[in-house]
Amino acid sequence: MKHNSLLPFYQNVVMRKLICYLTLTCLFMQLDGQDVTVKQMQKETAKDIKSLDSNGWKRSGTFILNLNQGALSNWVAGGENNTLGINGLLNYAVNLRRGRNTWDNYFDIALGFQNATSFDKYRKIDDRIDITSKYGYQVSNHWYASLLLNFNSQFLDGYDYSTTPITKISSFLSPGKIILSPGMNYKTSTRFSFFVSPVTFRWVLKKDPDFFNVAKFGVDSAKKANMEFGAYITTTYKAEITRWATYTGRIDLFSNYRREPQNVDLLMNNLLTMKFTKLFATNLSLDLIYDHDVKQRLQLKEILGIGLTIAL
């Protein structure tokens, strides 16, 4: 009953985010037509063309490795005697442009662990596989007729440590999601991309045998996959706030026509990097997820660390 009473609240939260997101997108596109922004995009385009190799390929990305360690001895305030954490994040893009044809590939990989004296073994604090491949054919200055393919899952098993004994709640391809989406893509050369499709197919996977007889992730019991049909929006934005601070953001929205289309799934990734040397930086990542079929609450994950940051 508690979850049911909270459901309208979370639906309203997601819908407000959707309305704000669409409003900001329209505002950006209006500002994009102003002279100052056009001049800036022309500079970005010239810079982007120079970075292409002779075959039209461009590769770029960032590798982040954060470490944290702590130790206590006879500490009156209490706490874990020893802690050690490591978290790695790879954002990499491989893009091709030949004439009006573009092929953009994005890899977002993350894996992190934390250990403490009270733990029997290392515990996951981050685990993500997100790969997107998108073909586009330019039909106007910034619009492309596109076909998008996205794969999302995780590497390792996930557990709920609040239960006794601990409970396995996820694994590789459980859940897993595959999106196939034809649509239109508005993008600038380097910093902004907006993709929209009213005709999207999404497969939700539940391949782990431990979950086969359980209705989980939106997949019924005795099934390993479920096919959904709906509308899909995804956008990415990159900005150099200062010479030493950069922001990368992404928002995905999906509405399933076949079941409760008002429950819009939300995926939002945010990464703020503040470099204080060429190799070391402070990194803050904030992820938000709302999926009505998985958990009828807004999920949040935040990781703050200082470590090695390498531009690829």
C-alpha positions as CSV (number, residue, x, y, z in Angstrom):
1,M,0.0,0.0,0.0
2,K,2.9,2.3,0.8
3,H,4.4,1.8,-2.7
4,N,1.0,2.4,-4.3
5,S,0.5,5.6,-2.4
6,L,3.9,6.9,-3.6
7,L,3.3,5.9,-7.3
8,P,1.4,9.1,-8.4
9,F,4.2,11.2,-6.8
10,Y,6.9,9.5,-8.8
11,Q,4.9,9.6,-12.0
12,N,4.5,13.3,-11.5
13,V,8.2,13.6,-10.9
14,V,9.0,11.9,-14.1
15,M,6.5,13.8,-16.1
16,R,7.7,17.1,-14.8
17,K,11.3,16.1,-15.8
18,L,10.0,15.2,-19.3
19,I,8.2,18.6,-19.6
20,C,11.2,20.5,-18.4
21,Y,13.5,18.5,-20.7
22,L,11.4,19.2,-23.8
23,T,11.1,22.9,-22.8
24,L,14.9,23.2,-22.5
25,T,15.5,21.4,-25.7
26,C,13.2,23.7,-27.6
27,L,14.9,26.7,-26.0
28,F,18.3,25.5,-27.0
29,M,17.2,25.0,-30.6
30,Q,15.8,28.5,-30.7
31,L,19.0,30.0,-29.3
32,D,21.0,27.9,-31.7
33,G,19.6,29.9,-34.6
34,Q,21.0,33.2,-33.2
35,D,24.0,34.7,-34.8
36,V,26.4,34.3,-31.9
37,T,25.7,30.5,-31.6
38,V,25.9,30.0,-35.3
39,K,29.4,31.6,-35.3
40,Q,30.4,29.4,-32.4
41,M,29.2,26.2,-34.2
42,Q,31.1,27.2,-37.3
43,K,34.3,27.3,-35.3
44,E,33.4,23.9,-33.7
45,T,32.8,22.5,-37.2
46,A,36.1,23.7,-38.5
47,K,37.9,22.3,-35.5
48,D,36.0,19.0,-35.8
49,I,36.9,18.6,-39.5
50,K,40.6,19.2,-38.8
51,S,40.5,16.3,-36.3
52,L,39.2,13.8,-38.8
53,D,41.8,11.4,-40.3
54,S,42.1,10.8,-44.1
55,N,39.3,8.2,-44.0
56,G,36.8,10.4,-42.1
57,W,37.2,8.7,-38.7
58,K,37.4,10.6,-35.4
59,R,38.2,9.0,-32.0
60,S,38.0,10.6,-28.6
61,G,37.3,9.8,-25.1
62,T,38.2,9.9,-21.4
63,F,39.5,7.2,-19.0
64,I,39.0,7.8,-15.3
65,L,40.5,5.7,-12.4
66,N,39.5,6.9,-8.9
67,L,41.0,5.4,-5.7
68,N,40.1,6.0,-2.1
69,Q,41.6,4.6,1.1
70,G,41.0,5.1,4.8
71,A,42.3,3.7,8.1
72,L,41.3,4.0,11.8
73,S,43.0,2.9,14.9
74,N,41.5,3.4,18.4
75,W,39.2,6.0,16.9
76,V,36.8,7.1,19.6
77,A,34.1,8.3,17.0
78,G,34.1,4.8,15.5
79,G,33.9,3.7,11.9
80,E,35.4,1.1,9.6
81,N,39.0,0.2,10.6
82,N,40.2,0.0,7.0
83,T,38.5,0.9,3.7
84,L,39.7,0.7,0.1
85,G,37.8,1.6,-3.0
86,I,38.5,1.7,-6.7
87,N,36.3,2.9,-9.6
88,G,37.0,3.0,-13.3
89,L,35.0,4.8,-16.0
90,L,35.6,4.8,-19.8
91,N,33.8,7.2,-22.1
92,Y,34.9,6.6,-25.7
93,A,33.5,7.6,-29.1
94,V,34.4,6.4,-32.6
95,N,32.7,8.4,-35.3
96,L,32.8,8.4,-39.1
97,R,31.7,11.1,-41.5
98,R,31.7,10.7,-45.3
99,G,29.7,13.2,-47.3
100,R,26.2,13.2,-45.9
101,N,26.6,9.9,-44.1
102,T,27.6,9.7,-40.4
103,W,28.2,6.7,-38.2
104,D,28.5,7.5,-34.4
105,N,29.5,4.9,-31.9
106,Y,29.6,5.5,-28.1
107,F,31.0,3.3,-25.3
108,D,30.1,4.1,-21.7
109,I,31.8,1.5,-19.4
110,A,32.0,1.7,-15.6
111,L,33.1,-0.8,-12.9
112,G,33.9,0.0,-9.2
113,F,34.4,-1.9,-5.9
114,Q,34.6,-1.0,-2.2
115,N,36.1,-3.1,0.6
116,A,35.9,-2.5,4.3
117,T,36.9,-4.4,7.5
118,S,33.3,-5.5,8.1
119,F,32.8,-6.9,4.5
120,D,33.5,-10.5,3.7
121,K,34.7,-9.4,0.2
122,Y,34.6,-6.5,-2.2
123,R,31.2,-5.1,-3.0
124,K,30.2,-3.4,-6.2
125,I,29.6,0.3,-6.2
126,D,29.3,0.8,-10.0
127,D,28.7,-1.5,-12.9
128,R,27.6,-0.4,-16.4
129,I,27.8,-1.4,-20.0
130,D,26.2,1.1,-22.4
131,I,26.9,0.9,-26.1
132,T,25.2,3.0,-28.8
133,S,25.7,2.8,-32.5
134,K,23.8,5.4,-34.7
135,Y,23.8,5.8,-38.5
136,G,22.6,9.1,-39.9
137,Y,22.0,10.7,-43.3
138,Q,22.1,14.5,-43.4
139,V,18.8,16.0,-44.8
140,S,19.4,19.6,-43.7
141,N,21.9,21.8,-41.9
142,H,21.7,19.9,-38.5
143,W,19.0,17.3,-39.1
144,Y,19.8,13.6,-39.9
145,A,17.5,10.7,-40.7
146,S,18.9,8.1,-38.4
147,L,18.8,4.5,-37.1
148,L,19.9,3.9,-33.5
149,L,20.9,0.7,-31.8
150,N,21.6,0.7,-28.1
151,F,22.7,-2.1,-25.7
152,N,22.6,-1.7,-21.9
153,S,23.5,-4.2,-19.1
154,Q,26.2,-4.9,-16.5
155,F,29.2,-7.1,-16.0
156,L,28.7,-8.8,-12.6
157,D,26.1,-10.1,-10.2
158,G,24.4,-7.5,-8.0
159,Y,23.2,-8.2,-4.4
160,D,21.0,-6.6,-1.8
161,Y,23.2,-6.4,1.3
162,S,20.3,-5.3,3.6
163,T,18.8,-8.8,3.7
164,T,20.0,-11.8,5.7
165,P,21.3,-13.7,3.9
166,I,22.2,-11.3,1.1
167,T,19.9,-11.6,-2.0
168,K,21.0,-11.7,-5.6
169,I,19.0,-9.1,-7.5
170,S,20.7,-8.8,-10.9
171,S,23.4,-10.2,-13.2
172,F,24.8,-9.9,-16.8
173,L,21.8,-9.6,-19.2
174,S,19.5,-9.6,-16.2
175,P,18.4,-7.0,-16.8
176,G,19.7,-6.3,-20.3
177,K,18.1,-3.9,-22.8
178,I,18.3,-3.6,-26.5
179,I,16.8,-0.6,-28.4
180,L,16.3,-0.4,-32.1
181,S,15.0,3.0,-33.1
182,P,14.5,4.8,-36.5
183,G,14.1,8.5,-36.0
184,M,15.4,12.0,-36.6
185,N,18.6,13.4,-35.0
186,Y,19.4,17.0,-34.5
187,K,23.0,17.6,-33.7
188,T,25.8,20.1,-33.7
189,S,29.4,19.1,-34.5
190,T,30.7,18.4,-31.0
191,R,28.5,19.3,-28.1
192,F,24.8,18.6,-28.6
193,S,22.7,15.7,-30.0
194,F,18.9,15.3,-29.8
195,F,17.3,12.1,-31.2
196,V,13.5,11.5,-31.3
197,S,11.5,8.5,-32.5
198,P,7.8,7.7,-32.2
199,V,8.5,4.1,-33.4
200,T,10.9,2.3,-31.2
201,F,11.4,-1.4,-30.4
202,R,12.9,-2.3,-27.0
203,W,13.8,-5.8,-25.8
204,V,14.1,-6.4,-22.1
205,L,16.2,-9.4,-21.2
206,K,16.2,-11.7,-18.2
207,K,18.7,-14.4,-19.1
208,D,19.9,-15.5,-15.6
209,P,18.4,-19.0,-14.7
210,D,18.0,-17.8,-11.1
211,F,15.3,-15.4,-12.2
212,F,13.6,-17.6,-14.8
213,N,10.6,-18.5,-12.7
214,V,10.2,-14.9,-11.3
215,A,8.4,-11.9,-12.9
216,K,11.2,-9.4,-12.8
217,F,12.5,-6.3,-14.7
218,G,9.2,-6.2,-16.7
219,V,9.7,-9.8,-18.0
220,D,7.0,-12.4,-16.9
221,S,7.9,-15.6,-15.2
222,A,9.0,-18.5,-17.4
223,K,10.2,-16.0,-20.0
224,K,13.7,-14.7,-20.8
225,A,12.7,-11.6,-22.8
226,N,9.9,-9.2,-23.4
227,M,9.5,-7.0,-26.5
228,E,8.1,-3.4,-26.0
229,F,7.0,-0.9,-28.6
230,G,6.9,2.8,-27.9
231,A,8.4,6.3,-28.2
232,Y,12.0,7.2,-27.5
233,I,14.0,10.3,-26.9
234,T,17.7,10.6,-26.1
235,T,20.0,13.6,-25.9
236,T,23.6,14.2,-25.0
237,Y,25.3,17.4,-24.1
238,K,29.0,18.3,-23.6
239,A,30.2,21.6,-22.2
240,E,33.5,23.2,-21.2
241,I,32.5,25.2,-18.1
242,T,36.1,26.5,-17.7
243,R,39.5,25.4,-19.0
244,W,39.7,23.0,-16.1
245,A,36.1,21.9,-15.7
246,T,33.9,19.9,-18.2
247,Y,30.4,18.5,-18.0
248,T,28.9,15.6,-19.9
249,G,25.2,14.8,-19.6
250,R,22.7,12.3,-21.2
251,I,18.9,11.9,-20.8
252,D,16.9,8.9,-22.2
253,L,13.1,8.7,-22.1
254,F,11.0,5.8,-23.2
255,S,7.2,5.3,-23.2
256,N,5.8,1.8,-23.8
257,Y,2.6,2.0,-25.9
258,R,1.6,-1.5,-24.9
259,R,1.5,-1.1,-21.2
260,E,1.0,2.0,-19.0
261,P,2.5,4.6,-21.5
262,Q,2.1,7.3,-18.9
263,N,4.9,5.6,-16.9
264,V,7.8,7.2,-18.8
265,D,11.2,5.4,-18.1
266,L,14.0,7.8,-17.3
267,L,17.8,7.4,-17.6
268,M,19.9,10.4,-16.7
269,N,23.8,10.4,-16.6
270,N,25.8,13.3,-15.4
271,L,29.6,13.6,-15.2
272,L,31.5,16.6,-13.9
273,T,35.3,16.6,-14.2
274,M,37.5,19.2,-12.5
275,K,41.1,18.9,-13.5
276,F,43.9,20.3,-11.3
277,T,46.8,18.8,-13.3
278,K,47.0,17.2,-16.8
279,L,46.6,13.7,-15.3
280,F,44.6,14.1,-12.0
281,A,41.1,15.4,-11.4
282,T,38.1,15.4,-9.2
283,N,35.2,13.5,-10.7
284,L,31.6,13.6,-9.7
285,S,29.1,11.3,-11.4
286,L,25.3,11.3,-10.7
287,D,22.9,8.8,-12.3
288,L,19.1,8.9,-12.0
289,I,16.9,6.0,-13.1
290,Y,13.1,5.6,-13.1
291,D,11.7,2.3,-14.5
292,H,8.2,1.5,-13.3
293,D,8.7,-2.2,-14.1
294,V,11.9,-2.5,-12.0
295,K,11.3,-0.2,-9.1
296,Q,8.4,2.2,-8.5
297,R,10.8,4.8,-7.1
298,L,13.4,7.1,-8.4
299,Q,16.8,5.4,-8.2
300,L,19.9,7.5,-7.5
301,K,23.6,6.8,-7.6
302,E,26.4,9.3,-6.8
303,I,30.1,8.7,-6.9
304,L,32.7,11.3,-6.0
305,G,36.4,10.6,-6.3
306,I,39.9,12.0,-7.0
307,G,42.1,10.1,-9.4
308,L,43.8,9.6,-12.7
309,T,42.0,11.2,-15.7
310,I,43.4,10.6,-19.2
311,A,42.1,12.1,-22.4
312,L,42.2,9.5,-25.1
